[in-house]
């Protein structure tokens, strides 16, 4: 895993790269926020192992949190 800048992410989306967006915020942070990425799947950090199979290995995956 490596950190990318927003510009690289935007370029990948623009190029049509198949992407999975993963929101890894805690339940508290999720509930407190009115900002959520469209199409993102939510996988809290403490449930990552349980849900890792929900993420396509063929897609470019981006994980974000606060």
DADA-V868348 format. One record per run of one state. SS is the DSSP state (h for helix, s for strand, l for the rest). FROM is the first residue (numbers start at 1). TO is the last residue. Records with the same first field share a line. If there is no record, write none. Layout:
SS: FROM-TO / FROM-TO
//
This chain:
l: 1-5 / 15-18 / 24-26 / 33-40 / 43-44 / 55-59 / 65-66
h: 6-14 / 27-32 / 45-54
s: 19-23 / 41-42 / 60-64
//
